[in-house]
Amino acid sequence: MRVKRFSLRILFYLAAAIVLVALPSLVRSNYWLGTIDLAIIYSIAVLGLNIVLGLTGQLNIAQAAFWGIGAYTAALLNTRLGWPFWATLLAAPPMAGAFGVMLGFPTLRLSGRYLALATIGFGIIINLILHNWKEFTGGADGIPGIASPVLGPFKFSTNASFYYLGLACLIIAALAQLKIKNSRMGRAFQAVKENELAAELSGVNAFKYRVIAFALCSAYGGLAGQLFAHRTKFVSAETFFIDMSILFICMLMIGGVGSIAGAIVGASLLTFIPEWLRFLQGPWAMAIFGLAIIFMMVFMPDGLAGLTRSIVQRIAARINPDGQEAAGRPSSGRIGATGEGK
Amino acid sequence: MKTILEIQGLTKWFGGLVAVDNVSLSIREGEIRALIGPNGSGKSTLLNLVSGVYAPTDGRILFKGQSVLNKRPHLLVEEGMKRTFQNARLFSGLTVLQNVMVGLHGQTRGGLFGIVFSLPGVKEEEKLIFCKAEEMLEFVGLHELANAPAKNLPYGQQRLLEVARALVSGPDLLLLDEPAAGMNPSETSQLMRLLEKIRNRGTTIFLVEHDMNLVMEISDSITVLNFGKSIAQGPPAEIQNNEGVIEAYLGKRARYA
């Protein structure tokens, strides 16, 4: 039984790998490949949000600002100092992470809605700086002419080639988060989320772990921004406005707060839906997009991850009614689904 | 015998209300000390003061000879003081085993780099606390539920899990806030055996409790609070016959008996 399950798992990973590698030749359309690239970049930013909101239970409505800080760091280092992609890759996430700590120290003693408000303010301040500090950030004109990544003879200038680079970054980011989630750090994050006082009295320095979570979240945002800058080769301030921060949160909620796979699926879904609605033209597309988000939130309060979990649980319960966990109380449907999702 | 916890003139005001009023007591290493008193007599407040959740208005608290004032709770934990709560405060989304592993947080050092790259030190540390946590679950009798989500446990077992989480790091002083509350008689007697086992490991226990059978049977000495004041202190037999205590507290019980 175990052997069978193990080989099934390998088969699944193999199939997934083949599909992912073959995707550019399957999709072909440059336009859709570009959308996939964008979905990958958003996924990384949303993964970061998952650490703060999903694991640690804090609301951060400034992820677009950290995304922007990463993008501008890469853009400036590349265009002014000639740093290549690989150098800005090492510089942008720590830079955004440092801003995360900077925001974290004064504000993380706040809780709930007060923290959320403080992050909104931070996002707006960053955006105003990007917009108005013309000599440094190029103001409303932005920064053009950012170089594409180059690795030996390969130049990742097309959407298809950039896809592989982005995918590699996303996989590494997701695996790193999986390790973090299952470590002492991940447990500390979740302990702070579940019960801060009990966490403190178990020996977890809640404030420290909130700051770490913020730093990691913004570093992920910085990585997403760095990739974005080198892909679009141009950055300007309005891209990194608060609407994107809120969209990132929606992506995470629809995917499933706390779930790594959910973050990626949610980000991809909300990147593609507006593209699918393009045919509607004008304001209708955005109105229907908004409605779709509301519907998904109402009918899947725990996101796609929660929905999947409850379906799997139901199937498992039907196949093997006695196989419930030793805890005795079989968790039914929605109650069980709230598991990680809360 | 050495004194592990020394409280001198401890006072806590909440607005115009005095919750703990000039209480002094000292707890010897290795004893089981019970803190009893009618509802609202300040027992939980006193426990919250000792564990650093509240700051006292006046007075001193010395743990192992050092003042605990102005120390964040997680630092007291590192020095060997752990506690449980009146209503179990578990990490409900984590499994039973993970809850206990959080109790060992202070004994692990792995940083971000080591975690992400699975360095040998981090792996070893993780394995070690995994084993310690499993042993602890065995000790309190929850090992069969190790992988169940903590929120699925019945209330009595949640209380036990809280004790396990607090005890796993091997504290010198364990503060228990009404550990038997909500337990049925068989769970309570199981708890009594457990508390004795804990004491035999060398851990000092300071507990607030309403269950008089438990208190009289297992404690070495008892402190009685009434309206925030300490009105009696001594071994169970003495407390049971103390006029003031009977009047303030046990007298009420005698009427029902």
HADDOCK unambig.tbl for C-alpha pairs under 7 A between the chains (distance, minus, plus):
assign (segid A and resid 176 and name CA) (segid B and resid 116 and name CA) 5.31 0.50 0.50
assign (segid A and resid 179 and name CA) (segid B and resid 115 and name CA) 6.42 0.50 0.50
assign (segid A and resid 179 and name CA) (segid B and resid 116 and name CA) 5.66 0.50 0.50
assign (segid A and resid 180 and name CA) (segid B and resid 115 and name CA) 6.33 0.50 0.50
assign (segid A and resid 180 and name CA) (segid B and resid 116 and name CA) 6.40 0.50 0.50
assign (segid A and resid 183 and name CA) (segid B and resid 115 and name CA) 6.71 0.50 0.50
assign (segid A and resid 184 and name CA) (segid B and resid 105 and name CA) 6.57 0.50 0.50
assign (segid A and resid 187 and name CA) (segid B and resid 102 and name CA) 6.41 0.50 0.50
assign (segid A and resid 188 and name CA) (segid B and resid 102 and name CA) 6.67 0.50 0.50
assign (segid A and resid 191 and name CA) (segid B and resid 91 and name CA) 5.66 0.50 0.50
assign (segid A and resid 194 and name CA) (segid B and resid 91 and name CA) 5.15 0.50 0.50
assign (segid A and resid 194 and name CA) (segid B and resid 92 and name CA) 6.66 0.50 0.50
assign (segid A and resid 195 and name CA) (segid B and resid 89 and name CA) 6.77 0.50 0.50
assign (segid A and resid 195 and name CA) (segid B and resid 91 and name CA) 6.35 0.50 0.50
assign (segid A and resid 198 and name CA) (segid B and resid 89 and name CA) 6.11 0.50 0.50
assign (segid A and resid 200 and name CA) (segid B and resid 73 and name CA) 5.93 0.50 0.50
assign (segid A and resid 200 and name CA) (segid B and resid 74 and name CA) 4.86 0.50 0.50
assign (segid A and resid 201 and name CA) (segid B and resid 73 and name CA) 5.68 0.50 0.50
assign (segid A and resid 201 and name CA) (segid B and resid 74 and name CA) 5.45 0.50 0.50
assign (segid A and resid 201 and name CA) (segid B and resid 77 and name CA) 6.33 0.50 0.50
assign (segid A and resid 201 and name CA) (segid B and resid 82 and name CA) 6.69 0.50 0.50
assign (segid A and resid 201 and name CA) (segid B and resid 83 and name CA) 6.96 0.50 0.50
assign (segid A and resid 202 and name CA) (segid B and resid 74 and name CA) 6.77 0.50 0.50
assign (segid A and resid 202 and name CA) (segid B and resid 77 and name CA) 6.70 0.50 0.50
assign (segid A and resid 202 and name CA) (segid B and resid 102 and name CA) 6.68 0.50 0.50
assign (segid A and resid 202 and name CA) (segid B and resid 103 and name CA) 4.96 0.50 0.50
assign (segid A and resid 202 and name CA) (segid B and resid 166 and name CA) 6.67 0.50 0.50
assign (segid A and resid 203 and name CA) (segid B and resid 74 and name CA) 4.28 0.50 0.50
assign (segid A and resid 203 and name CA) (segid B and resid 75 and name CA) 6.94 0.50 0.50
assign (segid A and resid 203 and name CA) (segid B and resid 77 and name CA) 5.39 0.50 0.50
assign (segid A and resid 203 and name CA) (segid B and resid 78 and name CA) 6.46 0.50 0.50
assign (segid A and resid 203 and name CA) (segid B and resid 103 and name CA) 6.87 0.50 0.50
assign (segid A and resid 203 and name CA) (segid B and resid 105 and name CA) 6.18 0.50 0.50
assign (segid A and resid 203 and name CA) (segid B and resid 106 and name CA) 5.52 0.50 0.50
assign (segid A and resid 204 and name CA) (segid B and resid 74 and name CA) 5.90 0.50 0.50
assign (segid A and resid 204 and name CA) (segid B and resid 105 and name CA) 6.46 0.50 0.50
assign (segid A and resid 205 and name CA) (segid B and resid 74 and name CA) 5.88 0.50 0.50
assign (segid A and resid 325 and name CA) (segid B and resid 148 and name CA) 6.35 0.50 0.50
assign (segid A and resid 326 and name CA) (segid B and resid 145 and name CA) 5.95 0.50 0.50
assign (segid A and resid 326 and name CA) (segid B and resid 148 and name CA) 6.70 0.50 0.50
assign (segid A and resid 327 and name CA) (segid B and resid 145 and name CA) 6.20 0.50 0.50
assign (segid A and resid 327 and name CA) (segid B and resid 148 and name CA) 5.67 0.50 0.50
assign (segid A and resid 327 and name CA) (segid B and resid 152 and name CA) 5.85 0.50 0.50
assign (segid A and resid 327 and name CA) (segid B and resid 153 and name CA) 6.04 0.50 0.50
assign (segid A and resid 329 and name CA) (segid B and resid 152 and name CA) 6.33 0.50 0.50
assign (segid A and resid 339 and name CA) (segid B and resid 93 and name CA) 5.84 0.50 0.50
assign (segid A and resid 340 and name CA) (segid B and resid 93 and name CA) 6.12 0.50 0.50
